[in-house]
Amino acid sequence: MKNKSTVLGVIALVAVIGFSMAACDSGGDGDSSYSGDGGGGDTYRYTGPFTLAEITFNGSNCTMNTTIFKITITIKGTYVVENTTITCTAIESNDPDTPPGDIKIFTIISPKQIRDEDGRIWTKK
C-alpha cells in the first residue's frame, strides 16, 4: 500500500510539473523584435486610472486613440521598428501637446507587450 501511495505521489508531482511547464511561455529564442504582420493591424491597449488608450500598427502607419476623463484624443502617424524599439512620429493630432513631428517611443517587451516612455505596459488585444 505504501508503494502504491508513493507511485501515485510521483505521478501527481510529474503531472503538476508537466502542466506547469506547458503553461509557461518558453521565451522563444530571445527575439523580442516586433512580430506583427504589418497589414492586419496589431492593436495594443493600456488601461489606467481614468484612461483607456489603444495604439494600432498597420502597415507603416500608427493610430493612437486615448480617452481621458471622457475626452478622446487621436494621434495619427507613421512608425519604424529597429531592434526592440518602435518609434512613432505624429502626422496629425487633435491634442495640442502632440504637434506634428512629435515622437513617441515604445520598447518591445514580448510579442504581446510593449512599454511606453513613461513605463506603462500596453498589452496586445
DSSP file (Angstrom, degrees, kcal/mol; ACC not computed):
  #  RESIDUE AA STRUCTURE BP1 BP2  ACC     N-H-->O    O-->H-N    N-H-->O    O-->H-N    TCO  KAPPA ALPHA  PHI   PSI    X-CA   Y-CA   Z-CA
    1    1 A M     >        0   0    0      0, 0.0     4,-2.0     0, 0.0     5,-0.2   0.000 360.0 360.0 360.0 -37.7    0.0    0.0    0.0
    2    2 A K  H  >  +     0   0    0      1,-0.2     4,-2.1     2,-0.2     5,-0.1   0.894 360.0  51.0 -65.1 -39.0    2.9    2.3    0.8
    3    3 A N  H  > S+     0   0    0      1,-0.2     4,-2.6     2,-0.2    -1,-0.2   0.879 107.9  52.9 -64.6 -37.8    4.4    1.7   -2.6
    4    4 A K  H  > S+     0   0    0      2,-0.2     4,-2.5     1,-0.2    -2,-0.2   0.914 109.9  47.9 -64.2 -42.7    1.1    2.5   -4.3
    5    5 A S  H  X S+     0   0    0     -4,-2.0     4,-2.3     2,-0.2    -2,-0.2   0.891 112.2  49.8 -64.0 -40.5    0.9    5.8   -2.4
    6    6 A T  H  X S+     0   0    0     -4,-2.1     4,-2.4     2,-0.2    -2,-0.2   0.926 111.4  48.1 -64.6 -45.1    4.5    6.7   -3.4
    7    7 A V  H  X S+     0   0    0     -4,-2.6     4,-2.5     1,-0.2    -2,-0.2   0.924 112.9  48.2 -62.2 -45.0    3.8    5.9   -7.1
    8    8 A L  H  X S+     0   0    0     -4,-2.5     4,-2.5     1,-0.2    -1,-0.2   0.888 111.0  51.8 -63.1 -38.4    0.6    8.0   -7.1
    9    9 A G  H  X S+     0   0    0     -4,-2.3     4,-2.4     2,-0.2    -2,-0.2   0.915 110.7  47.3 -62.9 -43.7    2.5   10.8   -5.4
   10   10 A V  H  X S+     0   0    0     -4,-2.4     4,-2.7     2,-0.2    -2,-0.2   0.911 112.0  50.2 -64.4 -43.0    5.3   10.7   -8.0
   11   11 A I  H  X S+     0   0    0     -4,-2.5     4,-2.4     1,-0.2    -2,-0.2   0.917 111.5  48.5 -61.5 -43.4    2.7   10.6  -10.9
   12   12 A A  H  X S+     0   0    0     -4,-2.5     4,-2.4     2,-0.2    -2,-0.2   0.911 112.0  49.2 -63.3 -42.2    0.9   13.6   -9.4
   13   13 A L  H  X S+     0   0    0     -4,-2.4     4,-2.5     2,-0.2    -2,-0.2   0.920 111.6  48.3 -63.8 -44.4    4.2   15.5   -9.0
   14   14 A V  H  X S+     0   0    0     -4,-2.7     4,-2.7     1,-0.2    -1,-0.2   0.897 111.6  50.8 -62.3 -40.3    5.2   14.8  -12.6
   15   15 A A  H  X S+     0   0    0     -4,-2.4     4,-2.8    -5,-0.2     5,-0.2   0.922 110.4  48.7 -63.7 -43.8    1.8   15.8  -13.8
   16   16 A V  H  X S+     0   0    0     -4,-2.4     4,-2.3     2,-0.2    -2,-0.2   0.935 114.2  45.5 -62.3 -46.2    2.0   19.1  -11.9
   17   17 A I  H  X S+     0   0    0     -4,-2.5     4,-2.4     2,-0.2    -2,-0.2   0.920 113.5  50.3 -63.6 -43.0    5.5   19.9  -13.2
   18   18 A G  H  X S+     0   0    0     -4,-2.7     4,-2.1     1,-0.2    -2,-0.2   0.925 112.8  44.9 -61.4 -46.2    4.4   18.9  -16.8
   19   19 A F  H  X S+     0   0    0     -4,-2.8     4,-1.8     2,-0.2    -1,-0.2   0.874 112.0  53.5 -66.7 -36.3    1.3   21.1  -16.8
   20   20 A S  H  X S+     0   0    0     -4,-2.3     4,-1.1    -5,-0.2    -2,-0.2   0.923 110.7  46.1 -63.2 -43.6    3.3   24.0  -15.2
   21   21 A M  H  < S+     0   0    0     -4,-2.4     3,-0.3     1,-0.2    -2,-0.2   0.873 111.2  52.3 -67.4 -36.1    5.9   23.8  -18.0
   22   22 A A  H  < S+     0   0    0     -4,-2.1    -1,-0.2     1,-0.2    -2,-0.2   0.836 109.6  49.9 -68.1 -31.7    3.2   23.6  -20.7
   23   23 A A  H  < S+     0   0    0     -4,-1.8    -1,-0.2    -5,-0.1    -2,-0.2   0.709  95.7  88.4 -80.4 -20.7    1.5   26.7  -19.3
   24   24 A C  S  < S-     0   0    0     -4,-1.1     2,-0.4    -3,-0.3    -3,-0.0  -0.490  85.3-111.7 -81.3 147.7    4.7   28.8  -19.2
   25   25 A D        -     0   0    0     -2,-0.2    -1,-0.1     1,-0.1    -2,-0.1  -0.637  20.1-142.8 -73.3 130.8    6.0   30.8  -22.1
   26   26 A S        -     0   0    0     -2,-0.4    -1,-0.1     1,-0.1    -2,-0.0   0.662  27.9-127.9 -71.4 -14.9    9.2   29.3  -23.4
   27   27 A G    >   -     0   0    0      2,-0.1     3,-1.5     3,-0.0    -1,-0.1   0.372  33.3-133.0  82.3  -6.3   10.6   32.7  -24.1
   28   28 A G  T 3   -     0   0    0      1,-0.2     4,-0.1     2,-0.1    -3,-0.0  -0.221  57.8 -36.0  59.7-145.5   11.5   31.6  -27.6
   29   29 A D  T 3  S-     0   0    0      2,-0.2    -1,-0.2     0, 0.0     3,-0.1   0.187  89.1 -95.4 -98.6  15.8   14.9   32.4  -28.9
   30   30 A G  S <  S+     0   0    0     -3,-1.5     2,-0.7     1,-0.3    -2,-0.1   0.440  81.5 139.7  86.5  -1.1   15.2   35.7  -27.0
   31   31 A D        +     0   0    0      1,-0.1    -1,-0.3    -4,-0.1    -2,-0.2  -0.681  20.1 169.0 -80.9 115.4   14.0   37.7  -30.1
   32   32 A S        +     0   0    0     -2,-0.7    -1,-0.1    -3,-0.1     3,-0.1   0.117  28.6 134.4-112.1  21.2   11.6   40.4  -29.0
   33   33 A S  S    S-     0   0    0      1,-0.2    51,-0.2    76,-0.1    -2,-0.0  -0.313  73.8 -74.9 -68.5 157.0   11.5   42.3  -32.2
   34   34 A Y        -     0   0    0     49,-0.6    -1,-0.2     1,-0.1    49,-0.1  -0.260  47.3-175.5 -57.2 127.4    8.1   43.4  -33.5
   35   35 A S        +     0   0    0     -3,-0.1    -1,-0.1    76,-0.1    -2,-0.1   0.224  33.7 130.0-113.4  14.3    6.3   40.4  -34.8
   36   36 A G        -     0   0    0      1,-0.1    22,-0.0     2,-0.1     0, 0.0  -0.253  65.4-123.3 -66.8 158.1    3.2   42.0  -36.2
   37   37 A D        -     0   0    0      1,-0.1    -1,-0.1     0, 0.0    21,-0.1   0.628  31.9-139.7 -79.8 -11.2    2.1   41.2  -39.7
   38   38 A G  S    S+     0   0    0     19,-0.2    21,-3.3     1,-0.2    -1,-0.1   0.295  89.1  58.6  76.8 -13.4    2.1   44.8  -40.6
   39   39 A G  S    S+     0   0    0     19,-0.2    -1,-0.2    20,-0.1    21,-0.1   0.681  94.5  55.9-117.3 -28.9   -1.0   44.6  -42.7
   40   40 A G  S    S-     0   0    0     19,-0.1    18,-0.1    18,-0.0    -4,-0.0   0.630 107.1-106.9 -87.0 -14.1   -3.7   43.3  -40.4
   41   41 A G        -     0   0    0     16,-0.3     2,-0.5     1,-0.1    17,-0.2   0.895  26.2-147.1  87.6  87.0   -3.5   46.0  -37.7
   42   42 A D  E     -A   57   0A   0     15,-2.1    15,-2.7    82,-0.0     2,-0.4  -0.764  18.7-161.2 -86.1 125.1   -1.9   44.9  -34.4
   43   43 A T  E     -A   56   0A   0     -2,-0.5    82,-2.9    13,-0.2     2,-0.3  -0.910   9.3-168.0-115.2 133.4   -3.5   46.8  -31.5
   44   44 A Y  E     -AB  55 124A   0     11,-2.6    11,-2.3    -2,-0.4     2,-0.4  -0.908  10.6-153.0-116.5 146.8   -2.1   47.3  -28.0
   45   45 A R  E     -AB  54 123A   0     78,-2.7    78,-2.7    -2,-0.3     2,-0.4  -0.952  11.4-169.6-127.6 139.5   -4.1   48.6  -25.1
   46   46 A Y  E     -A   53   0A   0      7,-2.9     7,-3.0    -2,-0.4     2,-0.5  -0.995   7.0-171.3-122.3 131.7   -3.3   50.5  -21.9
   47   47 A T  E     +A   52   0A   0     -2,-0.4     5,-0.2    74,-0.3    74,-0.1  -0.989  19.0 150.0-123.5 126.3   -5.8   50.9  -19.1
   48   48 A G  E >   -A   51   0A   0      3,-2.3     3,-2.1    -2,-0.5     2,-0.3  -0.761  57.2 -43.6-138.5-175.5   -5.1   53.2  -16.2
   49   49 A P  T 3  S-     0   0    0      0, 0.0     3,-0.1     0, 0.0    -1,-0.0  -0.387 127.5 -15.5 -58.0 118.8   -6.9   55.4  -13.8
   50   50 A F  T 3  S+     0   0    0     -2,-0.3    19,-1.7     1,-0.2     2,-0.4   0.628 121.6 105.2  62.3  16.0   -9.5   57.4  -15.8
   51   51 A T  E <   +AC  48  68A   0     -3,-2.1    -3,-2.3    17,-0.2     2,-0.4  -0.984  40.7 175.1-134.3 135.8   -7.6   56.4  -19.0
   52   52 A L  E     +AC  47  67A   0     15,-1.8    15,-2.9    -2,-0.4     2,-0.4  -0.972  18.3 174.7-133.3 122.3   -8.1   54.0  -21.9
   53   53 A A  E     -AC  46  66A   0     -7,-3.0    -7,-2.9    -2,-0.4     2,-0.4  -0.977  10.1-177.5-132.1 142.9   -5.6   54.1  -24.7
   54   54 A E  E     -AC  45  65A   0     11,-2.5    11,-2.7    -2,-0.4     2,-0.4  -0.997   6.1-166.3-136.0 141.2   -5.1   51.9  -27.8
   55   55 A I  E     -AC  44  64A   0    -11,-2.3   -11,-2.6    -2,-0.4     2,-0.5  -0.998   7.4-161.5-127.8 131.9   -2.4   52.1  -30.5
   56   56 A T  E     -AC  43  63A   0      7,-2.6     7,-1.9    -2,-0.4     2,-0.6  -0.948   4.8-157.8-116.0 129.3   -2.8   50.2  -33.7
   57   57 A F  E     +AC  42  62A   0    -15,-2.7   -15,-2.1    -2,-0.5     2,-0.4  -0.927  21.2 167.5-104.1 120.2    0.2   49.5  -36.0
   58   58 A N  E >   - C   0  61A   0      3,-3.1     3,-2.4    -2,-0.6     2,-0.4  -0.944  62.3 -43.5-139.8 113.4   -1.0   48.9  -39.6
   59   59 A G  T 3  S-     0   0    0    -21,-3.3   -20,-0.1    -2,-0.4   -19,-0.1  -0.557 122.5 -30.8  65.6-121.8    1.5   48.8  -42.5
   60   60 A S  T 3  S+     0   0    0     -2,-0.4    19,-2.0    -3,-0.1     2,-0.3   0.232 123.7  92.8-109.1  11.5    3.8   51.7  -41.8
   61   61 A N  E <   -CD  58  78A   0     -3,-2.4    -3,-3.1    17,-0.2     2,-0.4  -0.753  53.0-165.9-106.2 151.5    1.0   53.8  -40.1
   62   62 A C  E     -CD  57  77A   0     15,-2.3    15,-2.6    -2,-0.3     2,-0.4  -0.992   1.9-167.6-133.6 145.6    0.1   54.0  -36.4
   63   63 A T  E     -CD  56  76A   0     -7,-1.9    -7,-2.6    -2,-0.4     2,-0.5  -0.995   3.8-165.2-133.1 126.6   -3.0   55.4  -34.8
   64   64 A M  E     -CD  55  75A   0     11,-3.1    11,-2.7    -2,-0.4     2,-0.5  -0.954   3.2-173.0-114.7 126.4   -3.4   56.1  -31.1
   65   65 A N  E     +CD  54  74A   0    -11,-2.7   -11,-2.5    -2,-0.5     2,-0.4  -0.980   8.2 179.8-116.9 125.2   -6.8   56.8  -29.5
   66   66 A T  E     -CD  53  73A   0      7,-2.8     7,-3.4    -2,-0.5     2,-0.5  -0.988  13.6-162.9-128.1 132.3   -6.8   57.8  -25.9
   67   67 A T  E     +CD  52  72A   0    -15,-2.9   -15,-1.8    -2,-0.4     2,-0.5  -0.967  13.6 174.0-115.8 119.2   -9.8   58.6  -23.7
   68   68 A I  E >  S-CD  51  71A   0      3,-2.6     3,-2.0    -2,-0.5   -17,-0.2  -0.989  74.6 -16.5-125.5 122.0   -9.1   60.6  -20.5
   69   69 A F  T 3  S-     0   0    0    -19,-1.7    -1,-0.1    -2,-0.5     3,-0.1   0.888 128.8 -54.1  49.6  43.5  -12.0   61.8  -18.4
   70   70 A K  T 3  S+     0   0    0    -20,-0.2     2,-0.5     1,-0.2    -1,-0.3   0.595 112.9 121.5  68.2  14.0  -14.3   61.2  -21.4
   71   71 A I  E <   -D   68   0A   0     -3,-2.0    -3,-2.6     2,-0.0     2,-0.5  -0.939  53.8-146.6-106.2 125.8  -12.2   63.3  -23.7
   72   72 A T  E     -D   67   0A   0     -2,-0.5     2,-0.4    -5,-0.2    -5,-0.2  -0.801  12.5-169.5-100.1 131.1  -10.9   61.5  -26.8
   73   73 A I  E     -D   66   0A   0     -7,-3.4    -7,-2.8    -2,-0.5     2,-0.4  -0.957   3.1-165.9-116.0 133.0   -7.5   62.3  -28.3
   74   74 A T  E     -D   65   0A   0     -2,-0.4    20,-1.6    -9,-0.2     2,-0.4  -0.982   5.7-176.9-123.5 129.4   -6.5   60.8  -31.6
   75   75 A I  E     -DE  64  93A   0    -11,-2.7   -11,-3.1    -2,-0.4     2,-0.4  -0.992   4.5-170.6-125.1 126.0   -3.0   60.9  -33.0
   76   76 A K  E     +DE  63  92A   0     16,-2.8    15,-3.5    -2,-0.4    16,-2.0  -0.916  26.1 118.4-115.7 143.6   -2.1   59.5  -36.4
   77   77 A G  E     -DE  62  90A   0    -15,-2.6   -15,-2.3    -2,-0.4     2,-0.3  -0.895  52.6 -79.4-169.8-160.2    1.4   59.0  -37.7
   78   78 A T  E     -DE  61  89A   0     11,-2.0    11,-2.9   -17,-0.3     2,-0.3  -0.802  33.9-158.2-120.7 164.1    4.0   56.6  -39.1
   79   79 A Y  E     - E   0  88A   0    -19,-2.0     2,-0.3    -2,-0.3     9,-0.2  -0.985   8.6-163.8-143.7 156.6    6.3   54.2  -37.3
   80   80 A V  E     - E   0  87A   0      7,-1.7     7,-2.7    -2,-0.3     2,-0.5  -0.971  14.2-142.7-133.6 151.5    9.5   52.4  -37.8
   81   81 A V  E     + E   0  86A   0     -2,-0.3     2,-0.4     5,-0.2     5,-0.2  -0.960  17.6 175.8-118.1 130.2   10.9   49.4  -35.9
   82   82 A E  E >   - E   0  85A   0      3,-2.7     3,-2.2    -2,-0.5     2,-0.4  -0.945  65.9 -53.0-134.6 114.0   14.6   49.0  -35.0
   83   83 A N  T 3  S-     0   0    0     -2,-0.4   -49,-0.6     1,-0.3   -52,-0.0  -0.438 124.6 -17.0  56.7-112.3   15.5   46.0  -32.9
   84   84 A T  T 3  S+     0   0    0     -2,-0.4    24,-3.1   -51,-0.2     2,-0.5   0.166 118.4  96.2-107.3  18.0   13.2   46.3  -29.8
   85   85 A T  E <   -EF  82 107A   0     -3,-2.2    -3,-2.7    22,-0.2     2,-0.6  -0.929  51.4-165.5-115.2 128.6   12.3   50.0  -30.4
   86   86 A I  E     -EF  81 106A   0     20,-3.0    20,-2.7    -2,-0.5     2,-0.6  -0.957  10.4-163.9-107.4 120.9    9.2   51.3  -32.1
   87   87 A T  E     -EF  80 105A   0     -7,-2.7    -7,-1.7    -2,-0.6     2,-0.5  -0.926   3.5-167.0-110.0 115.9    9.4   55.0  -33.0
   88   88 A C  E     -EF  79 104A   0     16,-3.2    16,-2.6    -2,-0.6     2,-0.5  -0.870   2.6-161.8-103.6 131.9    6.1   56.7  -33.8
   89   89 A T  E     -EF  78 103A   0    -11,-2.9   -11,-2.0    -2,-0.5    14,-0.2  -0.964  19.8-126.9-116.1 123.0    6.1   60.1  -35.4
   90   90 A A  E     +E   77   0A   0     12,-3.0    11,-3.1    -2,-0.5   -13,-0.3  -0.417  29.7 171.9 -70.0 137.5    2.9   62.1  -35.3
   91   91 A I  E    S+     0   0A   0    -15,-3.5     2,-0.3     1,-0.5   -14,-0.2   0.698  73.1   5.6-108.2 -42.5    1.5   63.5  -38.6
   92   92 A E  E     +E   76   0A   0    -16,-2.0   -16,-2.8     7,-0.1    -1,-0.5  -0.992  67.4 167.0-143.7 151.2   -1.8   64.8  -37.3
   93   93 A S  E     -E   75   0A   0     -2,-0.3   -18,-0.2   -18,-0.2   -20,-0.0  -0.987  37.0-147.2-160.7 147.1   -3.4   65.1  -33.8
   94   94 A N  S    S+     0   0    0    -20,-1.6   -19,-0.1    -2,-0.3    -1,-0.0   0.225  80.4  94.8 -99.1  13.7   -6.2   66.8  -32.0
   95   95 A D    >   -     0   0    0      3,-0.3     3,-2.0   -21,-0.3   -22,-0.0  -0.920  66.1-152.9-105.2 118.1   -4.0   67.1  -28.9
   96   96 A P  T 3  S+     0   0    0      0, 0.0    -1,-0.1     0, 0.0    -3,-0.0   0.736  96.7  59.8 -63.2 -20.5   -2.2   70.4  -28.6
   97   97 A D  T 3  S+     0   0    0      1,-0.2    -3,-0.0    -3,-0.0    -2,-0.0   0.505 102.6  55.9 -83.9  -3.7    0.5   68.7  -26.6
   98   98 A T  S <  S+     0   0    0     -3,-2.0    -3,-0.3     4,-0.1    -1,-0.2  -0.693  74.6 178.0-128.5  78.8    1.3   66.4  -29.6
   99   99 A P    >   -     0   0    0      0, 0.0     3,-2.3     0, 0.0    -9,-0.2  -0.318  46.4 -73.2 -75.7 163.5    2.1   68.5  -32.6
  100  100 A P  T 3  S+     0   0    0      0, 0.0    -9,-0.2     0, 0.0     3,-0.1  -0.293 124.0  32.2 -53.3 137.9    3.1   67.1  -36.0
  101  101 A G  T 3  S+     0   0    0    -11,-3.1   -10,-0.1     1,-0.4     2,-0.0   0.218  84.2 137.6  95.0 -14.3    6.6   65.7  -35.8
  102  102 A D    <   -     0   0    0     -3,-2.3   -12,-3.0   -13,-0.1     2,-0.4  -0.381  45.0-140.9 -64.3 144.0    6.3   64.7  -32.1
  103  103 A I  E     -F   89   0A   0    -14,-0.2     2,-0.4    -3,-0.1   -14,-0.2  -0.913  16.9-169.8-116.4 134.8    7.8   61.4  -31.4
  104  104 A K  E     -F   88   0A   0    -16,-2.6   -16,-3.2    -2,-0.4     2,-0.5  -0.977  13.2-155.6-117.8 134.0    6.6   58.6  -29.1
  105  105 A I  E     -F   87   0A   0     -2,-0.4    12,-0.5   -18,-0.2     2,-0.4  -0.937   9.4-173.4-117.7 133.3    8.9   55.7  -28.4
  106  106 A F  E     -FG  86 116A   0    -20,-2.7   -20,-3.0    -2,-0.5     2,-0.5  -0.931  14.6-143.8-120.2 145.7    7.8   52.2  -27.3
  107  107 A T  E     -FG  85 115A   0      8,-2.9     8,-2.5    -2,-0.4     2,-0.6  -0.936  19.9-127.3-108.8 131.4   10.0   49.3  -26.3
  108  108 A I  E     + G   0 114A   0    -24,-3.1     6,-0.2    -2,-0.5   -76,-0.1  -0.672  30.5 172.6 -79.9 120.3    9.0   45.8  -27.3
  109  109 A I  E     -     0   0A   0      4,-2.0     5,-0.2    -2,-0.6    -1,-0.2   0.845  68.1 -26.4 -91.6 -43.8    9.0   43.6  -24.2
  110  110 A S  E >  S- G   0 113A   0      3,-2.0     3,-1.0   -78,-0.1    -1,-0.4  -0.916  77.0 -82.5-157.4 174.5    7.5   40.5  -25.8
  111  111 A P  T 3  S+     0   0    0      0, 0.0   -76,-0.1     0, 0.0     3,-0.1   0.702 131.6  40.8 -61.6 -15.5    5.2   39.7  -28.8
  112  112 A K  T 3  S+     0   0    0      1,-0.1    12,-2.8    11,-0.1     2,-0.4   0.460 114.7  50.1-111.2  -2.3    2.3   40.5  -26.6
  113  113 A Q  E <   -GH 110 123A   0     -3,-1.0    -4,-2.0    10,-0.2    -3,-2.0  -0.997  49.5-179.9-142.7 142.9    3.5   43.6  -24.7
  114  114 A I  E     -GH 108 122A   0      8,-2.2     8,-3.3    -2,-0.4     2,-0.4  -0.930  18.1-142.3-130.1 158.9    5.2   47.0  -25.3
  115  115 A R  E     -GH 107 121A   0     -8,-2.5    -8,-2.9    -2,-0.3     6,-0.2  -0.977  13.0-142.3-123.7 134.9    6.2   49.7  -22.8
  116  116 A D  E >   -G  106   0A   0      4,-2.2     3,-1.9    -2,-0.4   -10,-0.2  -0.269  37.7 -90.0 -86.6 179.9    5.9   53.4  -23.5
  117  117 A E  T 3  S+     0   0    0    -12,-0.5   -11,-0.1     1,-0.3    -1,-0.1   0.732 126.3  55.1 -62.9 -23.7    8.4   56.1  -22.4
  118  118 A D  T 3  S-     0   0    0      2,-0.1    -1,-0.3     0, 0.0    -3,-0.0   0.370 120.8-105.4 -92.3   4.9    6.6   56.6  -19.1
  119  119 A G    <   +     0   0    0     -3,-1.9     2,-0.2     1,-0.3    -2,-0.1   0.505  69.7 147.0  87.8   4.1    6.9   52.9  -18.2
  120  120 A R        -     0   0    0      1,-0.1    -4,-2.2   -74,-0.0     2,-0.5  -0.539  44.8-131.1 -76.1 140.2    3.3   51.9  -18.8
  121  121 A I  E     - H   0 115A   0     -2,-0.2     2,-0.4    -6,-0.2   -74,-0.3  -0.807  17.5-161.4 -95.0 128.4    2.8   48.4  -20.2
  122  122 A W  E     - H   0 114A   0     -8,-3.3    -8,-2.2    -2,-0.5     2,-0.4  -0.922   9.0-150.7-108.5 133.0    0.5   48.0  -23.2
  123  123 A T  E     -BH  45 113A   0    -78,-2.7   -78,-2.7    -2,-0.4   -10,-0.2  -0.870  20.1-110.8-111.5 137.6   -0.9   44.6  -23.9
  124  124 A K  E      B   44   0A   0    -12,-2.8   -80,-0.3    -2,-0.4   -12,-0.0  -0.410 360.0 360.0 -66.8 135.3   -1.8   43.2  -27.3
  125  125 A K              0   0    0    -82,-2.9    -1,-0.2    -2,-0.1   -81,-0.1   0.458 360.0 360.0 -75.4 360.0   -5.6   42.8  -27.9
